[in-house]
Amino acid sequence: MTILRNDAYATGVPILNASGCLDALSAPDVARSLDAFVTKTVTPFAREGNPPPRIAEVDGWMLNSIGLQNPGIDGWCADSLPLLRALEVPLWVSVGGFSASDYVIVCERLDQIEPVEAVELNLSCPNVDEAPESAAELVAAARRATAKPLFAKLSPSLPEIAEVARAVAAAGADGLSLVNTVRGLALDPQSLRPRLALGSGGASGPALRTLSLHCVHACARAVDLPIVGMGGVATGRDVLELVAVGASAVALGTVLFAEPMAPVRVRAELAAELATRGYASAAELRGAARESGSPAFASAG
């Protein structure tokens, strides 16, 4: 797959945004600083999302219960797509739904849209009801609906994520996005009531990074697919660690809310990390953590 060909990028690692963590139309310069822009999740029909409050910060985490608010595929194609096309940034579209037919509807529309380079199947949103079909069944349905590259976005809460990775690979996934948020809950210190209207929400931020490393490591050993690693990424060292466990690309999420131009800094830090270790490209270190006795990080401070 050429869209994640490591030698096409200066550091050997494409940098994307995590879906829902950047509005490219409000921050076009930030979108252009990425190697590809990933949209918010698009569903067959418009959704207002969950009631507020639906975002809260607590102890190194950010909680959200946005609930897949979006204009639906018709509204997105009419209003958002022309503006996104004008940015001239490689475009990935996140697709969600509540049944296999929902995924099929959106994927069939996207299959005819030239600027869309890949589809990320949101199979694990913690803020809405899940589709009754398994992840593999959803991937298989989407595969029949589009020839676009399909990346399956999985939850770190899966008890056997490597087995699910094998199943979605067999069903036709071209890559994995790891990981989505995990369920969390925060209480107001005075009222002791949940800070989000729905109670729990998806937790993201630095504390998610160890879960992301575990999941990428496990799935990279299980399947031979490109993996977009994400979850708590904030520095060049974080990117390098995800590559070391098997990621082919890395997405920035929560950090973009506090530091929109983080991709520029992270790339510079990654380049410095590589120079310190004597490597020209991070691609040379992909999977190093899976190699017994690997010296790749032995001299790291």
C-alpha positions as CSV (number, residue, x, y, z in Angstrom):
1,M,0.0,0.0,0.0
2,T,1.6,3.2,-1.1
3,I,-0.3,5.4,1.3
4,L,1.9,4.2,4.2
5,R,5.1,3.7,2.3
6,N,7.7,4.7,4.9
7,D,10.4,5.8,2.5
8,A,8.1,8.5,1.2
9,Y,8.4,10.6,4.4
10,A,11.4,12.5,5.8
11,T,11.5,10.6,9.1
12,G,10.1,7.4,7.7
13,V,6.9,7.8,9.7
14,P,3.7,9.4,8.4
15,I,2.1,11.7,11.0
16,L,-1.8,11.9,11.0
17,N,-4.4,13.2,13.4
18,A,-6.7,10.9,15.4
19,S,-10.3,11.2,14.2
20,G,-12.3,13.8,16.1
21,C,-9.2,15.7,17.4
22,L,-8.9,18.3,14.7
23,D,-11.3,20.4,12.6
24,A,-9.3,20.9,9.4
25,L,-11.7,23.6,8.2
26,S,-11.2,25.7,11.3
27,A,-7.4,25.0,11.4
28,P,-6.3,24.5,7.8
29,D,-2.6,25.2,8.6
30,V,-2.6,22.4,11.1
31,A,-4.2,20.0,8.7
32,R,-1.6,20.9,6.1
33,S,1.2,20.1,8.6
34,L,0.0,16.5,8.6
35,D,0.8,13.7,6.1
36,A,-2.9,12.9,6.0
37,F,-6.0,14.3,7.6
38,V,-8.5,11.9,9.2
39,T,-12.1,13.2,9.4
40,K,-14.5,13.0,12.3
41,T,-16.6,9.9,12.0
42,V,-19.3,10.1,9.3
43,T,-22.5,8.1,9.6
44,P,-25.3,7.4,7.1
45,F,-27.6,10.1,8.6
46,A,-27.0,13.3,10.5
47,R,-26.5,13.0,14.3
48,E,-26.8,15.7,16.9
49,G,-24.6,13.8,19.3
50,N,-24.9,13.4,23.0
51,P,-26.2,16.1,25.4
52,P,-23.7,18.5,27.1
53,P,-21.6,18.6,29.1
54,R,-19.6,16.1,27.0
55,I,-16.0,17.0,27.6
56,A,-14.0,17.0,30.8
57,E,-10.3,17.1,31.8
58,V,-9.1,15.1,34.8
59,D,-5.8,13.7,36.1
60,G,-3.9,13.3,32.8
61,W,-7.0,12.2,30.9
62,M,-9.5,13.9,28.7
63,L,-13.1,12.4,28.8
64,N,-15.5,12.9,25.9
65,S,-18.9,11.7,25.0
66,I,-19.5,13.6,21.8
67,G,-21.6,10.7,20.4
68,L,-20.5,10.8,16.7
69,Q,-22.1,14.2,16.0
70,N,-21.9,14.7,12.2
71,P,-24.0,15.9,9.2
72,G,-24.4,12.5,7.7
73,I,-22.8,11.3,4.5
74,D,-25.1,13.5,2.2
75,G,-24.4,16.6,4.2
76,W,-20.7,15.8,4.5
77,C,-20.4,15.3,0.7
78,A,-22.3,18.5,0.0
79,D,-20.7,20.8,2.5
80,S,-17.4,19.5,3.9
81,L,-15.9,17.5,1.1
82,P,-15.4,20.5,-1.4
83,L,-13.6,22.5,1.4
84,L,-11.5,19.6,2.4
85,R,-10.6,18.9,-1.2
86,A,-9.3,22.5,-1.5
87,L,-6.8,21.9,1.3
88,E,-4.9,19.5,-0.9
89,V,-4.1,17.2,2.0
90,P,-4.4,13.4,1.7
91,L,-7.8,12.5,3.1
92,W,-8.9,9.6,5.2
93,V,-12.5,9.3,6.2
94,S,-13.6,7.8,9.5
95,V,-16.8,5.8,9.0
96,G,-19.2,4.7,11.8
97,G,-22.7,3.2,12.2
98,F,-24.9,1.0,14.2
99,S,-25.2,-2.0,11.8
100,A,-23.3,-3.5,8.9
101,S,-25.8,-1.8,6.5
102,D,-24.8,1.6,7.9
103,Y,-21.1,1.0,7.1
104,V,-22.1,-0.2,3.6
105,I,-24.1,2.9,2.9
106,V,-21.2,5.2,3.7
107,C,-18.5,3.1,2.1
108,E,-20.4,2.8,-1.2
109,R,-20.6,6.6,-1.4
110,L,-16.9,7.1,-0.5
111,D,-15.9,4.5,-3.1
112,Q,-16.7,7.0,-5.8
113,I,-14.9,9.9,-4.3
114,E,-11.4,10.5,-5.8
115,P,-9.8,12.5,-3.0
116,V,-10.5,9.9,-0.3
117,E,-7.3,7.8,0.0
118,A,-8.4,5.5,2.8
119,V,-11.4,4.6,5.0
120,E,-11.0,4.2,8.8
121,L,-13.7,2.0,10.1
122,N,-14.7,3.2,13.6
123,L,-15.5,-0.2,15.2
124,S,-15.1,0.8,18.8
125,C,-16.6,4.2,19.8
126,P,-17.3,4.0,23.5
127,N,-20.0,6.7,23.5
128,V,-22.7,5.1,21.4
129,D,-24.4,1.7,21.1
130,E,-22.3,-0.8,19.2
131,A,-23.4,-2.6,16.0
132,P,-24.7,-6.2,16.7
133,E,-22.2,-7.6,14.2
134,S,-18.7,-8.5,15.1
135,A,-15.7,-6.4,14.0
136,A,-14.9,-8.9,11.3
137,E,-18.4,-9.0,10.0
138,L,-18.4,-5.2,9.7
139,V,-15.1,-5.2,7.9
140,A,-16.3,-7.9,5.5
141,A,-19.4,-5.8,4.7
142,A,-17.4,-2.7,4.1
143,R,-14.9,-4.6,2.0
144,R,-17.8,-5.6,-0.4
145,A,-18.8,-2.0,-0.6
146,T,-15.5,-0.3,-1.5
147,A,-12.2,-0.9,-3.1
148,K,-10.6,1.9,-0.9
149,P,-8.0,0.8,1.6
150,L,-9.8,-0.1,4.9
151,F,-8.2,0.5,8.3
152,A,-10.0,-1.1,11.3
153,K,-10.0,1.0,14.4
154,L,-10.0,-1.3,17.5
155,S,-10.6,-0.7,21.2
156,P,-7.8,-1.4,23.8
157,S,-10.5,-2.9,26.0
158,L,-10.8,-6.0,23.8
159,P,-9.6,-9.0,25.9
160,E,-7.9,-10.7,22.9
161,I,-7.1,-7.8,20.6
162,A,-4.6,-9.9,18.6
163,E,-7.3,-12.4,17.8
164,V,-9.6,-9.6,16.6
165,A,-6.8,-8.3,14.5
166,R,-6.4,-11.7,12.8
167,A,-10.2,-11.8,12.2
168,V,-10.5,-8.4,10.6
169,A,-7.4,-9.1,8.5
170,A,-9.0,-12.2,7.2
171,A,-12.2,-10.3,6.5
172,G,-10.4,-7.8,4.2
173,A,-8.9,-5.0,6.4
174,D,-5.8,-3.4,4.8
175,G,-4.5,-2.0,8.0
176,L,-5.3,-1.3,11.7
177,S,-5.7,1.9,13.7
178,L,-4.7,1.3,17.3
179,V,-6.2,2.4,19.6
180,N,-9.5,4.1,20.3
181,T,-10.4,5.5,23.7
182,V,-11.3,3.5,26.8
183,R,-14.4,4.0,29.0
184,G,-13.8,6.3,32.0
185,L,-15.8,8.4,34.5
186,A,-15.0,11.5,36.4
187,L,-17.0,13.0,39.3
188,D,-17.5,16.7,40.2
189,P,-15.5,17.3,43.5
190,Q,-18.4,19.2,45.0
191,S,-21.6,17.4,43.9
192,L,-19.9,14.0,43.5
193,R,-22.0,13.5,40.3
194,P,-20.6,12.6,36.9
195,R,-19.0,15.5,35.0
196,L,-20.4,14.2,31.7
197,A,-24.1,14.3,31.0
198,L,-24.1,10.6,30.1
199,G,-21.9,9.6,33.0
200,S,-19.0,7.8,31.4
201,G,-17.2,8.7,28.2
202,G,-14.1,7.9,26.2
203,A,-10.8,8.6,28.0
204,S,-7.8,9.7,26.0
205,G,-4.5,11.4,26.9
206,P,-1.0,10.5,28.1
207,A,-2.2,7.7,30.3
208,L,-3.5,5.8,27.3
209,R,0.0,5.4,25.8
210,T,1.0,2.2,27.6
211,L,-2.2,0.6,26.4
212,S,-1.5,1.7,22.9
213,L,2.0,0.3,23.0
214,H,0.7,-3.1,24.3
215,C,-2.0,-3.3,21.6
216,V,0.3,-2.3,18.7
217,H,2.9,-4.8,19.9
218,A,0.4,-7.6,20.2
219,C,-1.2,-6.9,16.8
220,A,2.0,-6.4,15.0
221,R,3.1,-9.9,16.1
222,A,-0.3,-11.4,15.0
223,V,-0.8,-9.8,11.5
224,D,1.3,-8.5,8.7
225,L,-0.7,-5.2,8.2
226,P,0.3,-1.6,8.4
227,I,-0.7,-0.1,11.8
228,V,-1.4,3.5,12.7
229,G,-0.5,3.8,16.3
230,M,-2.2,6.4,18.5
231,G,-3.1,7.1,22.1
232,G,-1.3,9.6,24.3
233,V,1.3,10.6,21.7
234,A,2.9,13.9,22.6
235,T,6.6,13.7,21.7
236,G,9.0,12.4,19.1
237,R,10.1,9.7,21.6
238,D,6.4,8.6,21.8
239,V,6.4,8.2,18.1
240,L,9.6,6.3,18.1
241,E,8.3,3.9,20.7
242,L,5.2,3.1,18.7
243,V,7.3,2.4,15.7
244,A,9.6,0.2,17.7
245,V,6.6,-2.0,18.7
246,G,5.4,-2.2,15.1
247,A,3.5,0.9,14.0
248,S,4.0,2.1,10.4
249,A,2.4,5.5,11.0
250,V,1.4,7.5,14.1
251,A,-1.6,9.8,14.9
252,L,-1.7,12.7,17.3
253,G,-4.9,13.1,19.3
254,T,-5.5,14.9,22.6
255,V,-2.2,16.9,22.3
256,L,-3.7,18.8,19.4
257,F,-6.3,20.5,21.6
258,A,-3.6,22.2,23.7
259,E,-1.0,22.5,21.0
260,P,-2.4,22.6,17.5
261,M,1.0,22.8,15.8
262,A,2.3,19.8,17.7
263,P,3.0,17.9,14.5
264,V,5.9,20.3,13.6
265,R,7.5,19.9,17.0
266,V,7.0,16.2,17.2
267,R,8.7,15.7,13.8
268,A,11.7,17.8,14.9
269,E,11.9,15.7,18.1
270,L,11.7,12.5,16.2
271,A,14.5,13.6,13.8
272,A,16.6,14.5,16.8
273,E,15.9,11.1,18.5
274,L,17.0,9.3,15.2
275,A,20.1,11.4,14.9
276,T,21.1,10.6,18.5
277,R,20.8,6.9,17.7
278,G,22.5,7.2,14.3
279,Y,19.5,6.3,12.2
280,A,18.4,8.1,9.0
281,S,14.8,6.9,9.2
282,A,12.5,5.6,11.9
283,A,11.5,2.9,9.4
284,E,14.8,1.2,10.3
285,L,13.6,0.7,13.8
286,R,10.2,-0.6,13.0
287,G,9.5,-3.6,15.2
288,A,12.8,-3.3,17.1
289,A,11.0,-3.9,20.4
290,R,10.0,-7.4,19.1
291,E,13.6,-8.4,18.5
292,S,15.3,-10.3,21.3
293,G,18.3,-8.5,22.5
294,S,17.7,-5.4,20.3
295,P,20.2,-2.7,21.1
296,A,18.0,0.0,19.6
297,F,17.1,1.7,22.9
298,A,20.0,0.4,25.0
299,S,21.8,3.7,24.9
300,A,18.8,5.9,25.2
301,G,18.7,8.3,28.1
